[in-house]
Amino acid sequence: MPRPRFVSSQTPASAPRRAITGGGRSRWLAVAIAVGCLVPVTTTVTDAAAPQASAPGVAIASPQLELAAATSRPKLSWAPPAGYANYPVKKVTATTSMTTVSGRGGDVLIKLPTDRAVGPITIADCRNAVIIGGSIRALPSAKVNGHDQRAIYVRNCTGTVHIEGVHINGAVSGAQTDGIAANAPKAVLQIQNVRVDGLRGGSRGNHSDVFQPWGGLREYRIDRLTGSSNFQGLHVFENTGPIGRGTIRNTNIVGTNDGTVDKGGYYIWTDCNDDYPLALDGVYVSPRPGRPFGQSVWPSVTHKQCAATVANGVATWPKDSSISGSVRQGRPSSGDFVPAGSVGQSYTSPGYR
């Protein structure tokens, strides 16, 4: 089976369709095609009077119950940067437009409301950035300000960007959006306890990936991520920027037939020519209904260069030494790694190992 020609709609809208060859590898870039009708404006964030030392709390009857709820959940693999509670605070409040939070080369603690969902967020030009808790609701459009919509977009940051406890709702009529995308080759991106629901996309518009570091990252670290999409899931091959290392733990991606199904169906996508180390541990893919598991991962079982090997519902890539671990078919026996209602506006972190 030849490699699918639809690679990504996440390249800048101004980029022409062309092949880029370098380091012995060739990749396709694609022009994104707008299918939405709403073009919201960027909203300016407001500074809080002073940083707050704690993340948004769960509204539970007593401190004892709150502590029990937090400690009963597994601790996460990676902590936010030290001292993040003292970072300058930026509050995001806009619900019908995209908000750009600029770190201006420094650190930023981003606060989302505890009583409502906000629109998409771009985190730009920061050193370190932290978001813990909150909800983001997609706008009813494929594009925002002329670019593909992304619920969270990390751009030009250089330190550690920590995203934890966020719920992303893509199940909005007319919406096409990525969950989390990145174009920050110098940054480390940490995604933990995040749930991305109901993404809808297509080959002729926004591909609606749960996660795509299309512009590169120094490293990405994922622990406890649940996502669903009718098109693509973890699109983690090197597209237009280098990736230094990737770790994906305790993650399950669910394929759906929501909305109009227009090709797609690959819910983890790597590349034979990528040479960055990728560690997979406890990763599950539930194929789109009616689609074989062996054709729901890429490289697939029919790939000519480094085909997946599938045995007993477990996919591995023995010809690609850069990939360690496996992807399992279906959902975890205990349910989604990030259950519905466990993250969002009332999130409390379980802490870190």
N, C-alpha and C positions, 0 to 999 in steps of 0.2 A: 504493500500500500504506500503510495507516495506521500510525502509529508504534506499535511493540509496547508493550503495556500493562505488561509486566514491566520495571521500570526498575532496581530495585536491592533486594537484601535487606540492604544494608549500613547502613541507617538504624538508629538505636537501637531496641531491642525495644519500648521504651515509647512510641514515636511512633505516633500514629494515622495511618491512610491518608488523605491529604488533598492537595489541590493547593496549591502555594505560588506566588504570583505576585509578581514584583517586577522592576523594570527592563525591563518589556516581555517577560518570559519566564515560562513556566509549566512546572513540573516536578512529576512524581509522586513521592511517597514511599510506600514500602510497608512493611508490618509483616512482619518476618522470622518464619517459621514453623519451629519446632524439629522436626527429624526425627531427631536423634541421641538416644542413650540415656545417654551418659556425660557427667557434669557435673563435670569436675575442679576442684579448688580452685586458687587462685593460690599460687604458691610464692615465698617471699622469697629474693632473691639475697644472695650473700655478698660482702663486700669482700675484695679481695686485699690482701696486706700492702703491696705497692708496685706502681706501674704498670710495665709492661714496654714496652720500646722497640720491639719488633718484633711483626709479626703472626704467626699460626701458620705454621710452615714446612713445606715439603714434605719427606717422608722420602725423600731421594735419597742415593745412595751417597757422593757427594763434594760439597764446596762448588762445585767447577768445574761439575759437571753441574747442580747446583741453579741456579747463575747462568745457565747456558745455557738451561735450561728456562724461566726467568722472562723472559729477554731475547728469546726467540724469539717470544713472543706480543705482539700489538699493545699499545702503551701506552694507557692509558685517558684519557678527556677531562678528568676533574675529580679533583683531589687532595682528600684529607681536609682538614679545617681544620688550619691551622698549629698545631704543638705538641700534636697529639692524643695522641702517645705518652706525654705526661706527665699526661693526664687521670686522675682517679680511676678505678680499675678495678672493674668489677662482673663476677663470674663467674656464668654460667648453667649449672646442672648438672641440673635436673629433666628427666626423660625422659617422665613420664606426667602432667604437669600444665602449665598455663600459668605463665610467669614474668613478673611485672611489674617492670621496671627503672625506678625513678624517679630522674630527675636532680636533683630538688628545686631546680629553677631553674638548675642549673649544668651543667657538662660531664661526660660519662661515656664511658669506653672499655669496650665490652662484649666479653667474651671467651667464646667457645664452646669446648667440649671438642675436642681433637684425636683422640679415640678413640671417639666415639659421637655420635649425633644427640640433640638435645634437643627438648622440646616447644615449643609456640608462645611467642612473646615479645611483650610490649607495652612499648614505649619511651614513657615518659610524663614530662611536666613537666620537660623538659630544655631547656638552651640548645643546645649541640652534642652530638651522639652519633655514635660510630663503631663499626661492626662490620666486621671483615675476616676472612673465612674462617669455616668451620663449617657444620654441617648441622642442619636442622630437620625433624622428622617430624610430620606431622599426627596429631592424636588421633582416635580412632574415633567422631566425633560431629560434628553440624552446628553445635552451640553449645557454648560454654565459659563457665561462670559466667553463663548467661542471655543471652549475646550471640553473634552470629555468629562462628564461629572464623576467625581470621586468623593465618597463620604468623608474620608480622611486622606489628604494628599501631603506627603512630606517632601519638601523641596529645599535643596541647598543648605541643609543642616550639616554640622560637622562633628557633633559629639554623640550622645546617646539620646534617642527619642523613645520614650516609654509610654505605651498605650495599654491601658489596663481597665477591665471592668466596663467596657463600653458596649452598648447595644446599638447596632446599625440596622435600620429598617428600610429595605429596598422595595418592599411590596406596596408601592404607590402607583396608582394608575398613571400611565404615561412616563414613568421613570425608567431610565437606564443609567446605572451607576456602578462603578467599582466599589468594593468595600474599602480596602486600604491600598493605596498605590504610593510608590516612592521614586524619587529622582534625586538621590543624595549619596553619591559614591563614597563620601568620606564619613558617613554616619553609621552608627549601630542602631538598628531598629528592633525594639522589643515589643512583641504583641502577646498579651497574656489575658486570659479570662475575657475573651471578646466573642460576641455572637453577632453574626451577619445573616440576616433573614431575607429571603424572598427576592434575590437579585434576578433581573430579567434583562436579557440583551439579545444580540443577534450578530451574524457575520457582516451585515451591511451597516451596522451602527456601533454602539458601545458594546464591547464584549462582556462587560459585567463580571469581572474576575472578583473572587473573594479577596485575593491578595496578589499584587503584581509589583515587583521592584523593577519596573521596566527601564528606568534610567540608571540603575545600579545602586549598590549599598556596600559599605565596608563589611557589614555582617548583618544578617537578620536572625532573630531568635524568636521562636514561637512556642508557647506552652499553654495549652488549653484554648483551642479555637474551634468553634462550630460555625459552619456556614452553609448556605444553600443558594443555588443558582440554576437557571435553566440553560446556561451556556458554558461557563468555565469556572474553575475553582482556584487552585494554587498555580499560578502561571509564573514559575520561578526560574526560567532560563534567562541567560544574559541576552538582553535585547539591544539596547543602545548604550549601556554602561556596564562596567565591570562589577562583579559580585565577589567578595572575598571569601565568604563562608556562609553556610546556612544550616540551621537546626530547626526541625519541626517535630514537636512532641505533643502527644495527647490531643490530636486534631482529627476531626471528622467533617467531611464535606459531603453534602447530599445533593444529588442531581434531581431536578424537577422538570415537569412539563408545563410549568406555569407560564401564562402568557402565550405568545406566538413562538414556537420552537423553530429556529432558523439556524440549522447546522450546529456546530459546537458539540459539547458532550465530553470533553477531556477535562478531568477534574484534578489532575496533577500533571503538570507539563514541565519536563526538563529537556535537556538537549544533549545529544551524544558528544558534541564538541565543547560543551562547557567543562572546564577543568577545575572549578571551585568545589571544595568538599561539601557535600550535602548529607546530613545525618537525619534519617527518618526513624522515629521511635513512637510506636503507638499511633500510626496514621491510618485512617479509614476513608474509603471512598464508597459511597452508595450510588451506583450508576443511575442515570436518568431512566425512568421506567421503559423497558423494552430494549435497552442498549446493553450489549455485553460488557462485562467488567474489563476484559482484555482490550477493548476499544474505548475504554473510559480513562485510561492512563496513557501518557505519552513520554517516551517512545512506547508504542503499542506492541502487541504480540506479533504484528506483521511488519514491524519496522525492519528495513534491510540492513541497517548498520549496527544497532545495539538493541535488538528487540527485547521487550519484557518477557520474562518467564513467569507464567502463572500456574501455580500448583495449589490445590486445596483452597482456592480463594485468596492466595497471597501472591502479590506481584513483586518481583525483584529484577534487577538489571545486572546480570553477571558479567556482561561485556563492557560495563561502564564502571571503572574502578573508583570514580569520584563519588558514587552514590553508595552509602552504607545504610543498611536497614531495609525495610519493606513497606508496602502499602497493602492493607487488608480490605477485602470486599465487605460491604455492608456497614452497619453501625456498631459501636461498642456494645457489648452485652449488658452493660450497666446503664446504657442510654447516652445521650449527647454529652460530650465533655463539658459543654457550657449549656446547661438546661435553660429553657425558656423561663424568664422571670428571675434568673439568678444574677443578672448583671443589668446595668442601666442606671436610672436616676437615683436608686436607693442602695447603690453598691457599697459594700465594705470589703476591703482587701483582706484575704486570709493570711497575709504575711508571706515571707520568703524563706527559702531553705538556708 
